[in-house]
Amino acid sequence: MITSMLLSAIIAFLLAFIGTVLVKRLAFVFGAVDRPSLKRKIHKLTTPRLGGVAIFVAIVLVLFVLLFFHNLLTSGQITHWHYFGYIFGGLVLMIGGLLDDRYNLPARFTIFPPVIASVILIAFGVEIEKLTNPFGGVVYLEAWQSDLIVFLWLMVVMYTTKFLDGLDGLATSVSTVGAVMMMLLSMTVVYFQPDVALFAAVVIGAQLGFLFWNFHPASIFLGEGGSTFVGFTLGTLAVISGGKLATALLVLGIPLMDLIWIVLRRWRSGGFFSMFKGDRKHLHHRLLDLGWTQHHIFLFYTAIATLFGMTTLFLQSKEKIVALVVLLFCMLLMALFLVQQEKKSYDSRS
């Protein structure tokens, strides 16, 4: 099993690595590039988007080979239909992302591909049968409850990685950490889900193959489709692995809390559709304004995701709730610190 995982990850890595080079050229041909014309842009040069296409194609190619020539991916509870739902949902994100990267669609239209992708995944049978009660026992879900939770979960995770994709490598690295934790957890004696571990290994390989080109200074960006696809993938892994939502929550803790803060602030200032408009008020932007380098911010996010993600390998359900509370407390302390620093900076300029 380890050999299959390693070989699949290496092939996915090579496909994404080489595919990214080809996608960079196609992005310029199609005009799907990011020009630093807006004030909130960090980069200085015109940079190709569509990087998510290389990740998507690499994952799909390896999945197809494994599905049609082996039964390793379907040795447990995951069926062919679940994988097809994931692939078709990802394809919708790629098409929607291509249109947005090429034509810069209004923010109110960009919500449709994630919604459609989530519905497709649910329609193909991806569900959560039960949730572990941190205070003891399990909670069994009705079909409509499962569908609602899966839909909301996927939307939250996709928009978390979408909003996180504001600095080079952030969204890809954090989502890769999440996939690593899913893989390690699925290989433990308690859970042992070799099919999930293999799927996660393929995802890790593909995302690392792209991440090589996405490190600062990035030569290519994920693009709209890619930034949501990495979240869609992590969200799917969390669901099909038996509802390991707490694991993904701990990995995505800080960017998720940043998402909630940003969405509430935008909603209060401009209403519903303003929630989807980009700005320069994310945590990573604030840290950049305080003098942190992109490398420091990248290491900070990756380290926090890894630290809290690793706790899921050792903690029980109730203890994971405590870890989430600790993470929330850390985020509140950081928010207070940033507010104070910004106030000092404003007073010094006055």
N, C-alpha and C positions, 0 to 999 in steps of 0.2 A: 504493500500500500504506500509506504514511504517513497519507494522508487517511482511509482506512478505519479504521486503528487509532485515530486521534484522534477521529473521529466516534463510533466504538463506545465508547471510553472516556468521552466526554462523556455519551452516552446512559445508560451504566451508572451514571455518577456521579449524574445527575439522578434516575434511578429509585431508587437507594439513598437519596439525600438526602431525597426526598419520601416514599419508603417507610418510612424510619425514623420520620418523624413519625406515620404511620398505625400502625406497629407499637407505638409508645409507648402509644398509646391502647388498642390491643388487649391489651397486656400487663397493664394495670390491670384491664380487663374480665375477663380469664382468671385474674387473681390471680398472674401470673407476674412477681413483683416480688422485689427483694432488700431485705430489711429488716435494718438494722444491729444485729441482736440478738446476734451472736456477737462474741467478743473480738477475733478475727482480722480483722474487717471494718474497712475504712478509712473508708468513706463514712459520713456522718451522717444522711442522709435516705433514705427509701424510694425505690428507683430501679427503673424497669422493666427487665426483661431482654428476651430475644428479639431483640436487635439483629441477630444473625446471620441472622434470617429476611429482613430487608431486603436484606442482601448476597446471600444465596442467590437470592432472587426476581429481583433486578436482573441477576445473572449469567445465570441460566437464560433469562430473557426475551430478552436480547441474543443468547445462544447459539442459541436457537431461530430467531430471525430470520435470523441469519447462516447457519445450517445449511440452512434450507429455501429461502432465496432466493439464496444465493451458495455458491461452493465454496472460499471463502477459508480456511475452517477445516480443510478436508480436502485441501488442495493438496499436502500432504506425506505423512508416514507415519501421521498420526493419522486414524482413521476415525470414522464416525458412532457405531459401537458404543462406542468409547473415551469419547466425550462422554456418551453415554447412561449408561454405567457410572458416570462422574463425577457425573452429575445424580442418578441413583438412590441412589448412595452418600451424596451430600449430603442427599437427602430423608430417609434413615434417620437421619442425624445431627440434622436439624431436628426430626423426630418425637420422638426420644429426648431431645433437649434441651428440647423443650416440656414433656414429662412431668416431667423433672427440675426445670425452672424452676418448674413449678406445684406439684409435690408433694414436692420435696426428697428424691428417692430416696436410699436408702442407697448409700454409695460403691461397694460391691461390684457394684451393678447398672449403674453408669454406664459400665463397660468394654464392655458388649455392643454399643451402637450403633457405636463406632469399629471393633470387630472385624467386625461385619456389613458396615459400609461398605467396609472394606478388602477383604473377601472378594468383595463385589459388583464392585468395580473390577477385581480380578484376573480374575473370571469373565467380564467383558466384554472381556478381551483385553489389558489394560494390562500390559506386561511390560518387562523389561530384557534385551535380547538379548546385550549385551556390556558389560564394564566396562574402562575404560582402566587398564592397569597403570602406576603412576607410575614404575616402573623400566624401562619399555619394553614396547611391544606392547599387545595387548588380551587379555582373558579372556572367552571365549565361555561362556555359561551354558546349562545344561540347563533345561527347562521348570520342574521342581520347584525348582531353585535360584533361578530368577527369581521364582517365586511366593513363596518364603520370604523373599527379600530385600525384595521390594516390600511384603509384609505387615508385616514388622518395621520397615521404613523408615517406612511410613505411621503405624504405631502410635507410633513414637518422635516423629515430627514433630507428630502430633496432641496428644500429651501434653505436648510442649514448649510449644506455644502455649496449651494449656489451663492449665498451671501458670503460664505467663507472664501470664495474664490476671488479675493481682492488683491492678494499678493502672490508672488510666484511660489508655486508648489504647495500652498497651504491646504487646499481642498483635497488634492491627491494624496498628500502625505497622511493627513488625519484619517481619511477614509481607508487608506491602506493599513494603518494601525488597527482600525476597527476590524478589517478582514483578517488580519493576523490573529487578533484575539478570538474571533469566531473559529478560526482554524484550530488554534491551540485548545480552546474549550471543547471543540468537537472531537478532539483526540484523547481527552481524558477518560478514565475508566467509568466515571459517573455518567457521562453523556454518550460517549463513543458513537459518533455519527460519521463514518468514513466518507459517505457521499457528500456531506456538507463540507468536510475538511478538504476534499478534492476540489470542489467548486470554489472554495475560498482560496486555495492555492493557485488556481487558474487566474482568479481576480487579482491576487497579489502580484503574480508575475507580469500580467498585462499593465497594471498601473505603475509598477516600478520601471517597466520598459519605456513608458511615456514620461515618468518623473525625471528620468535622466535629462531630457530636453526641457523640462519645466522648472528646473532649479534656477534660482536667481543668478545671473540675469536670464530670464526665460527666452528661448527662441521661438516658442509657440505656447499658446494658451489653450485651456480646455474648451473654451467657447461655451455658449449657452447650453447646448446639448450635453457636453461633457460634464459641466459643473453640476447638472441635475442627475446625469447618469451615474456618477460615482455615488451619489446619495441614494439613488434608486437601487443600486446594487447592494450597498450596505444594508439598506432597509429590507431588501428581499432576503438577504442572508440571515438577518435577525429573525425574520418571520419563519422561514422554512427550516430553521434549526431548532424549532420548537418554542418559539416565542422568547428568544433571548434579547428582549428589548432593553433590559437593564444594562446589559453589556454595552450595547451601542450607545445608550444614554450616557454612560460614564465616559466613554471615549469622546463623545460629541458634547460633553457637558458645557464647557466654556463657550464654544461657538453657538450652541443651542440657546443658552441664556442670553448671549449677545443678540441672537435673532429675535427673541421675545422682546427684549428691550427696544430694539430698532423698530420692530413692527408696531408696538404700542405707541412709540413716539411719533412715527409717521402717521398712524391712524388718527391720533389726537390733533395733529397739525394740519392734515389735509384730507382725511376721509379714507375710504376703503382702497381706492385705486392708487393712492399715494404710497401705500404699503409696499408696492412692487417697484417703485422708482428708486434708482440707485442714488447713493450719496456718499459722503466721506466721513461718516460718523460711526463706523464700525470700530470694534475694539482694536483690530490690527491697524487701522488708520490712526487711531488716537495714540497708540504706542509708537507708530512711525513719527508722528508729530512731536512726541516727547524726545526724539533723538535715537530711538532704537533702530538698528539696521534691519533690513529684511532677513538677513541670516539669523539674527538674534530672535526675531519674532517667529520665524520658521521653527527654530529649535525649541522655543518656549511652548508653542502649541503642540508640537510633536511629543515633547517630553511630558507635558500634562496629560495628553491623550494616552500615552503609553503607561504612565504611572497609575492613573485611575483605571485604565483598561486592564492592567495586570491584576488589580484587586479582584476582578471577577473570577479569576482562576482559583482564588483561595477563600472568598467570602460566600456565605450563605445569603439567601434572599433578604432576610431582615438586615443583615450587615451591609448589603448593597444599598439599602435605603439610607443607612447612616452615612455611607460614603457619598451618596448623592447630596445629602444635607451638608456635609463638609465641603463639597465642591461648590455648592450654592453660597455658603458662607465665604469661601475664598473669593468667589466672583463679586460678592457685595463689597468686600474689603478693597478689591481692586478698583471697583467702580468709584468708591469714595476717594481713593487715592488719585484716580484720574481727574475727578471733578476738582479736587484741591489743586492739582498741578495746572489744570487749565485755567482756574481762577487766578493763580499766581502769575501765569503767563499773560493773562488779559490785563491784570493790574499793572504789570511791569511795562506794558505797551501804552497804557493810558496816561 
